[in-house]
Amino acid sequence: MPKISSYEELKQLHAEYAKRIQIRLHDANTNSPVITYNTAHCDAALATEVIETLMQELQSNNLFHIPVINSANLAHPTEAPLFCINMPDGSSFLYGQLTSEKIGRIVRSHLVEGKVCEDLLMPQFNLPQN
């Protein structure tokens, strides 16, 4: 980091970082679901296909605002590839043993239409909210 040589430079740097923080706060407070995924314990070709399909489905359904985050600590490795849809209200829905077809259905049904794909959920990890 360069040395600050004047009060004006300090004010300018402060303004720049304040903008960055506001952008992050705005992004974190959006009313958008967040998708976390894990492909660590499955075939590399399948992992690549699943993630590419997920990104294509989000793009084709204009869901650019939904963050997608890789998480190595997501559920049991025998269920991979899998992803979790974390909703703004705090509810989470874990889908496992994914294929491209299942991902297309989940994105269209769950994220576009708001209808959970009950038959694709991993019931042992999707406990009812109290």
LODOGU-757979 format. One record per residue (C-alpha): residue number from 1; residue in three letters; x, y, z. Coordinates in pm, whole numbers, plus 50000, padded with zeros to 5 digits. Example, Ala and Ser with C-alpha at 12.3 -4.5 7.8 and 13.67 -1.06 7.14 Angstrom:
2
+-----+---------+-------+-------+-------+
: num : residuo :     u :     v :     w :
+-----+---------+-------+-------+-------+
:   1 :     ALA : 51230 : 49550 : 50780 :
:   2 :     SER : 51367 : 49894 : 50714 :
+-----+---------+-------+-------+-------+
# end
This chain:
130
+-----+---------+-------+-------+-------+
: num : residuo :     u :     v :     w :
+-----+---------+-------+-------+-------+
:   1 :     MET : 50000 : 50000 : 50000 :
:   2 :     PRO : 50142 : 50340 : 49907 :
:   3 :     LYS : 50224 : 50588 : 50177 :
:   4 :     ILE : 49963 : 50859 : 50227 :
:   5 :     SER : 50127 : 51196 : 50196 :
:   6 :     SER : 49841 : 51439 : 50253 :
:   7 :     TYR : 49507 : 51481 : 50422 :
:   8 :     GLU : 49341 : 51506 : 50079 :
:   9 :     GLU : 49481 : 51165 : 49981 :
:  10 :     LEU : 49347 : 51021 : 50305 :
:  11 :     LYS : 49001 : 51165 : 50239 :
:  12 :     GLN : 49005 : 51028 : 49884 :
:  13 :     LEU : 49110 : 50683 : 50003 :
:  14 :     HIS : 48842 : 50689 : 50272 :
:  15 :     ALA : 48574 : 50778 : 50015 :
:  16 :     GLU : 48689 : 50498 : 49783 :
:  17 :     TYR : 48675 : 50233 : 50055 :
:  18 :     ALA : 48342 : 50364 : 50185 :
:  19 :     LYS : 48195 : 50305 : 49838 :
:  20 :     ARG : 48332 : 49951 : 49830 :
:  21 :     ILE : 48185 : 49874 : 50171 :
:  22 :     GLN : 47845 : 50015 : 50070 :
:  23 :     ILE : 47844 : 49798 : 49757 :
:  24 :     ARG : 47919 : 49489 : 49966 :
:  25 :     LEU : 47651 : 49580 : 50220 :
:  26 :     HIS : 47399 : 49636 : 49943 :
:  27 :     ASP : 47487 : 49302 : 49782 :
:  28 :     ALA : 47464 : 49120 : 50115 :
:  29 :     ASN : 47125 : 49272 : 50198 :
:  30 :     THR : 46949 : 49192 : 49871 :
:  31 :     ASN : 46637 : 48983 : 49884 :
:  32 :     SER : 46802 : 48709 : 49683 :
:  33 :     PRO : 46870 : 48343 : 49749 :
:  34 :     VAL : 47230 : 48222 : 49764 :
:  35 :     ILE : 47340 : 47892 : 49612 :
:  36 :     THR : 47624 : 47698 : 49771 :
:  37 :     TYR : 47756 : 47388 : 49598 :
:  38 :     ASN : 47998 : 47099 : 49648 :
:  39 :     THR : 48143 : 46885 : 49371 :
:  40 :     ALA : 48460 : 46782 : 49553 :
:  41 :     HIS : 48374 : 46414 : 49589 :
:  42 :     CYS : 48251 : 46334 : 49239 :
:  43 :     ASP : 48399 : 46271 : 48896 :
:  44 :     ALA : 48569 : 46583 : 48755 :
:  45 :     ALA : 48378 : 46566 : 48425 :
:  46 :     LEU : 48045 : 46541 : 48609 :
:  47 :     ALA : 48142 : 46825 : 48843 :
:  48 :     THR : 48227 : 47049 : 48548 :
:  49 :     GLU : 47905 : 46959 : 48365 :
:  50 :     VAL : 47691 : 47027 : 48673 :
:  51 :     ILE : 47843 : 47367 : 48746 :
:  52 :     GLU : 47831 : 47473 : 48380 :
:  53 :     THR : 47465 : 47368 : 48362 :
:  54 :     LEU : 47384 : 47559 : 48680 :
:  55 :     MET : 47547 : 47876 : 48548 :
:  56 :     GLN : 47376 : 47840 : 48206 :
:  57 :     GLU : 47036 : 47785 : 48367 :
:  58 :     LEU : 47078 : 48090 : 48591 :
:  59 :     GLN : 47182 : 48299 : 48291 :
:  60 :     SER : 46903 : 48177 : 48060 :
:  61 :     ASN : 46646 : 48254 : 48332 :
:  62 :     ASN : 46789 : 48603 : 48398 :
:  63 :     LEU : 46894 : 48511 : 48751 :
:  64 :     PHE : 47226 : 48696 : 48734 :
:  65 :     HIS : 47172 : 48839 : 49084 :
:  66 :     ILE : 47194 : 48499 : 49257 :
:  67 :     PRO : 47541 : 48438 : 49403 :
:  68 :     VAL : 47690 : 48090 : 49356 :
:  69 :     ILE : 47953 : 47988 : 49613 :
:  70 :     ASN : 48169 : 47676 : 49633 :
:  71 :     SER : 48155 : 47514 : 49976 :
:  72 :     ALA : 48367 : 47210 : 50059 :
:  73 :     ASN : 48176 : 47157 : 50385 :
:  74 :     LEU : 47834 : 47092 : 50237 :
:  75 :     ALA : 47667 : 46765 : 50350 :
:  76 :     HIS : 47791 : 46413 : 50286 :
:  77 :     PRO : 48038 : 46333 : 50007 :
:  78 :     THR : 47832 : 46039 : 49879 :
:  79 :     GLU : 47557 : 46284 : 49781 :
:  80 :     ALA : 47781 : 46497 : 49556 :
:  81 :     PRO : 47735 : 46677 : 49332 :
:  82 :     LEU : 47496 : 46880 : 49541 :
:  83 :     PHE : 47384 : 47232 : 49609 :
:  84 :     CYS : 47190 : 47418 : 49870 :
:  85 :     ILE : 46952 : 47702 : 49801 :
:  86 :     ASN : 46963 : 47939 : 50098 :
:  87 :     MET : 46659 : 48169 : 50094 :
:  88 :     PRO : 46648 : 48524 : 50235 :
:  89 :     ASP : 46399 : 48411 : 50502 :
:  90 :     GLY : 46660 : 48170 : 50646 :
:  91 :     SER : 46519 : 47849 : 50499 :
:  92 :     SER : 46755 : 47615 : 50313 :
:  93 :     PHE : 46691 : 47342 : 50060 :
:  94 :     LEU : 46956 : 47079 : 49991 :
:  95 :     TYR : 46952 : 46895 : 49659 :
:  96 :     GLY : 47193 : 46607 : 49602 :
:  97 :     GLN : 47310 : 46352 : 49345 :
:  98 :     LEU : 47255 : 46614 : 49078 :
:  99 :     THR : 47251 : 46578 : 48703 :
: 100 :     SER : 47213 : 46844 : 48435 :
: 101 :     GLU : 46846 : 46753 : 48394 :
: 102 :     LYS : 46777 : 46785 : 48766 :
: 103 :     ILE : 46952 : 47122 : 48782 :
: 104 :     GLY : 46743 : 47260 : 48495 :
: 105 :     ARG : 46427 : 47149 : 48671 :
: 106 :     ILE : 46536 : 47289 : 49010 :
: 107 :     VAL : 46627 : 47629 : 48866 :
: 108 :     ARG : 46303 : 47661 : 48667 :
: 109 :     SER : 46074 : 47524 : 48938 :
: 110 :     HIS : 46234 : 47641 : 49263 :
: 111 :     LEU : 46405 : 47966 : 49167 :
: 112 :     VAL : 46177 : 48092 : 48888 :
: 113 :     GLU : 45835 : 47961 : 48993 :
: 114 :     GLY : 45895 : 47934 : 49370 :
: 115 :     LYS : 45795 : 47565 : 49381 :
: 116 :     VAL : 46032 : 47338 : 49577 :
: 117 :     CYS : 46119 : 47011 : 49398 :
: 118 :     GLU : 46022 : 46793 : 49695 :
: 119 :     ASP : 46117 : 46468 : 49518 :
: 120 :     LEU : 46475 : 46590 : 49459 :
: 121 :     LEU : 46545 : 46714 : 49813 :
: 122 :     MET : 46776 : 46523 : 50042 :
: 123 :     PRO : 46524 : 46459 : 50325 :
: 124 :     GLN : 46785 : 46364 : 50585 :
: 125 :     PHE : 46930 : 46718 : 50557 :
: 126 :     ASN : 46609 : 46917 : 50498 :
: 127 :     LEU : 46448 : 46942 : 50836 :
: 128 :     PRO : 46129 : 47143 : 50885 :
: 129 :     GLN : 46171 : 47499 : 51014 :
: 130 :     ASN : 46019 : 47566 : 51361 :
+-----+---------+-------+-------+-------+
# end
